């Protein structure tokens, strides 16, 4: 196997592992901590990436028109196959795709018929201005000219990722038959984020398309994600990238954000244009400002402090042993109150037998917030406790004599003795009887 094929094989294996991890749905653990505002978006999903906890959810499993969020799947398929060849593989725009796009007022990167571009340029075109011709060029190239075959690949990949309410009908999102859910859009974005090229490009606000047969000089394309653009009303320093989409009087936005080492994915679907000119960006900023102000990743437990204690048997050295959590359980907690708002459920025996070695795992504790389980951590013994052999022996003897086994043995022994005695007495009586008969015969 040559080096290139080996790299592709390893990349494919890594992608499978990443996607397998994504199939596990995030856990909701923040009920009771809702924002003090309403968003117009009928569906939304906000997940903390550090803990995989959902901090906001609204109709997240309702299928809605995906618009240009569809391009996330086109990008995933392209990067899955060509992530190491973005600068070496070139694609020429076929004429027929412009017939498909004609009259649809579709966003473009001004790529003309017959122009040739690298896959990297097409990636920038799909992500920044949401260029529909770029998405069709990739679909045509990867499917050998059959858009229908590419759409089938899209739907197969969506199922593999774990999407349950998503259907694709074209590679760009212009067809209203492309639908997804807020949760599925989260899965699509997280799958795309597993590729370094996507993370780099999605976080870029401007890109210079190269000169070509239809363009004498390079020209700039700009992102629709104005949360990345300093000086706009939507700019947030914490925004890392995302993908917009719109077909009617609403907008979609799937994005990720990082502040003070804490990261989120936020998805809003069909934010209404009655709210703002860019409602999906506006409402994403609302949600993320609220999330960063409300929650922090902090320790729910303290590994340096005992959390419980247990009685010790068979020892004169100590009556109890202190228990410590093996991990501080970094998790997402409300900034106001933090660990004091958690509830702890212990899973422990009634007591521990000596000897005990410091560090022995003796049980566990489950941490919850508002009744929602956050996680479980092992509890370990905080000290060594030696065994008193006399106490141990006496206890074992006592346990033996009070055990069911001993009682059964005693009963069986008594029955055996009784049976033996009965047989012995019967035998003696028979012997006496026989002796009496013999003596009677002698007298006669």
N, C-alpha and C positions, 0 to 999 in steps of 0.2 A: 504494500500500500504506500503511495507516495505521500509526501508531507502535507500537501494540500488536502487530499482526501482524509488523512488522519485528523487534521484540524477540523474539518467539517463534521467528522464523526464525533469528535470530542465535544464540539459545540452543540450538536444535536442532543447528545446525552445530557449535557448541562441544562439545555432548554427543557428537556423532559422532567428533570429533577425540580427545576424551578416551578414549572407548571403544576407538578404534583403537589408542591407546597401550597400553591395558590388555591387548590381545590378545597382546602379547609376554610370554611366560611369564618370570617371574623366573629368574635363573641361580643354581644352587647352587654356592657357593664356600666353604663352611665345614665340609666333611667333616673329621672328626678333632677337632672341638670340640663334642662332645656334652655335655649336662648330666650331672651325677653322680647323677641321680635318674630314676625312671621315673614317667610319668604314666599314669593309668588310662584316659584318653581313647584309644580305638583309632585315632583319626585327628587329626592336628594339622598346622598350617602357620604358620610365623613368618617374615615377610618384612621386611627393612629397607627402608623407603620412600625413603631417601636414595640408596641404591645399587641398589635392586631385587635385592638378594641374599637368598637363602633361608638362614636360620641354623638352622632346625629343620624337619624334615619327617618325618611318620609317616603312611603310608597316605593321602597327600593326594589321590589320585585314586580312592579307594574311595567309592562312593555310599552314603549313610546317610540316615536320616530327618532332615529339615530342621527339623521343628517350627516355631517362630515365626521362625526365620531366613527363612522364606518371606515374612514381611512386608517384608523388605528390597526384594523385587521389587515388591510393591504400592506401596511408597513411591517407588521409582525411577520407575515409570510415572506416578504422580501428579505428582511434581516435574518430570518431563520435559515434561508438558503444562501444568501450572498453577503453576510456581514463582513467577511474578509475580502470581498471583491468590489466594494463600493466605488473604488476609484479606477478599477480596471474593466468593469463591465459597462458597456455603453448601449443605449437604447435609442432607436429612431422612432419619432412620432408617426404612426400610420395615419393615412388620410381619413379612414372610416370613423375614427373616434370623434373627429370634429363634426361629422354628420350626426352622431349621437348627441353631442353637446349643443348643437346649434339651437338657438332660440330659448335656451333654458336659463339665461342670465347667470351662468355658472362662474364661480371664482376661478381665476387662472393665474399662472405665472408667466403669461405671454409666450408660451412655447408654441412655435409655429409648426405647421405640417412639414414633415421631412427633417426637422431639426434633430440633432443627436446630442444626448446628454448622458453623463455618468449617472449611475444609480445614486451616488451621493447628492448630486444636484437635484435629482428627482425627490430624494428624501427631504431636502430643504424646501422644495416647492410644495410638497404635500403638507408639510407641517406649518410653514410660516404663512403663506397666503391661502393655504388650503386649496391648492391647484388641482382641479378635477382632471385636466388633461394629463397631468403627471401620474395620477392614480391609474387612469386607463392605460397609459404607456407601460407601467409596471405590470398590470394585469395581462395585457396583450403579450408582453415579452415572456412572462412566466408560464402562460398557458398555451403558448404556440399559436396565438391568434384566436383562441376560443374564450371569450369573456364568460360564457356559461360555465365552462370548466373551472375557471378561476373562482367564480362565485361558489361553486360546489366545494372547492378547497377552503374557502373562507368559512363556510358553515361547518365543515368537518373540524376545522381548527377551533372554532368557537366552542363546540361540544367538548373537545379535548381540554380546553382551558377551564371548563366548568360552567360556561354560560348556559342558563336554563330558559331565558326569555328573549333570546337574540336570534334574529333571522336576517341574512343579507341577501340583497337582490341585485346589487351592482357594486363595483369596487370603490365608489367615491361617496355615496350617500345622497345623490340627487333624487333617487327613486324613494317615494314615501314608504315603500314596502320594506325598506331597511329599518328594523326596530331593535331596540335594546332596552335593558333596565338599568337603573342607577347602580345596582350591585354588579351587573355584568360589565358595565362600563368601567367600574373599578377594577375588575379582573383583567379587562383588556389593557387598561393603562398600566397596571402592575406587570403584566406580561411584557409589554413593550419596554418598560423600564429595565428589564433584565438585560437589555442590549445597550452597551455604552454609547454607540452611535446615536441612538434615539435620545438618550439623556442629554447628550451634547447639543444635538440639533434642536430639540424641543425647548431648550433653555436659551436659544439665540433669538435676538430681536430683529436682526437684519442679515441678509446674505447677498453676495454679489454673484449673480448668474454669469457664466462665461460668455464671451462672444461666440457666435456661431454663424452658420450660413445665412440665417435670417436676421442676425443682430451683429452689426459691425463692431460694436463695443460692449463690454460688460455692462450689466444694469442691476440695480438693487431690487430685491423683493423684501417686503416687510411682514412681520408677524401680525396675526389677528389677536394674539394674546397680549393685550395692553397692560396686563398686570406685570409684565416684564419690562415695560417701557417707562423709564424715569421721566417725570414731568407730566404724565397723564393722571387723570383723576382716579384711575384704577391701580396705579403702581403700588406694589408691595414688595419691599426688599426681601421678604421671605419666600416669594414665589420662585419656583425652580423651573417650571415649564408646564405645558398642557396642550390640549387640543380643543378648539372651538367647533361649533356647528350650528347651522341655522337653515330653515327652509321657509318659514312663514313669519308670524308675528311673535316668535319666541326664539330663544337661543339655548344651546347646550354648552357645557364646559366641563371637561375632565382634567384635573390638574393636580400637581403635588407641590408641597410647601414645607420649608424647613426653617426653624427658628430656635436658637439656643440648643441645638442638637436634637430637637424634637421634630418629627416629620409626620405629615398627614397626606392622604389622598382625599380630594373633595370632588364630588360629582353633583352637578345640578342639571336637571333636564327640563326644558321648556319654560325657562324663566321668561316672564312676559315683558314685551317691549313697552308696555304701559308704565313700567317701573323706571326704565332708563334706556338710553340708546344702546348700551351693552349690558343688558340686565343679568346675564349669566356671570359676567365678570364682577358686577356690582354685588350680587348676592353671594358669590364665592368669597369676596373680600369681607362681607358681613360675617359669614360663617367662620372664616378662618381667624378674623380678629377676635371673635367670641371664643373660639377653641383655644387659641394661644393665651388669652386672658384668664380662662376658666380652669384649664388643666395643666398639670406639669408631670413629668416623669420623675418619680421619687421613690424612696424605699418604703415599702409597706411594713417591713420588719427590721429589727436591729440585731445583727449577728453577735454583737458584743454584750447583749443583755439577755438574761434568762427569760423565757416566755412562759414556762410552766415548771412543775416538779412532780416527781413520782416517788411513792414509798419504795424502800429497798428491803428485800428479804435476805436472810442468811448472813447478815453483817452486823458487827458491833461497832464498826467504824463510822457509819452514817445511817441515819434513819431515812433520808431522802436524797435524791440526786436532781440537780438542776438541769433543765433542758433548754437548748439553744437552737434557733433556726439555722440551717446550714447555708441559707442564702437570704439576702436582704429583700428579695423579690422586688426588683425595680419594676414599677408598673405605673400606669396612668392614674393619677389621683387628682381630685379637686384641689386647686391651689389653696383654697380657703378651708383649712381643716386637715387636709392630707391624710396621714396614716390614722389619725384619731377617728376618722369616719368609717374605718374598716371594721368588719366583724370577723372573729376568728372561731373556727370550728376544729376542735382537737380530735385526733384519731389515735388513742393511746390505750395501753393495757392498764389494768387496775394497779399493778405494781411490777417491779423489776427484780429478778433474782441476781444476787451477787455471784461471781465477780462481774463487774462492769468496767469496761475500758473507755476512757475518754474518747469521744468521737464516734462511739457506737450509735447507729441509727436505731432509735427506739420507738418512733412513731412519726406522725406528720401533723401539719396544721393547714387548713384550707382558709384562705382569705376571701372575703366577699365585700361588695359595696352595694348597698341598697338591695340586698338579697341576690345579687348577681355574682356568681363565682368568678374571681380574678385568677386564682391559681392555687396550687398546693406545694408545700415545701416540707422536706424531711426535718425531723427534730433529732438532735444528737445529745448524748450524755456529756455534761460539762466537766466531769471529773472521773478519776478512777475510784472504784470501791472494791475492796478485797472481800473475800468470803471467809466467814468463821466456820471452820470445818465441823466443830462440835454442834453448832446450831444447824448446820446443813444436815449432818448425820441424824440428829434428833428429829428434825423436820421430816426427813425422808422416811425414817422409821415410823413416825406418827402417820405420815401420809400413807405408808404401806398398810398399817393396821386399820386405817379408816377407809381404805380404798375398796371399791367394788370388787376388785380382783381378790383381795384378801378374804372378803366376805364370801365370795363364791367358793374359794378354796376351802374355807372353814365348813361351809354347808356340804360341799362334796365329801370332805373328810368325815363329817358326822354321819352322812348317809352311808359312806363306806364302812365306818365302824359299826353302825347299826346293822347293816346287812351282814357284816362279818360275825357280829355277836349273835344275830338270829341264826345264821348258818351253824355257828359253833354250838349254840344251845340245842338246835335241832339235831345236830350230829351226836351230842352227848346223850340226848334223850333216846335216840335210836340205839346207841351203844348200850345204855342201861337196860333198855327193853330186851335187847338181844341177850345180854348177860343173864337177865331174869329168866328168860326162856331156857337157857342152857342149864341153869341151876335147878329149874323145875324138872327137867328130864333126868338129872342125876338122882334126885330124891325118889323118883318112881323106879 
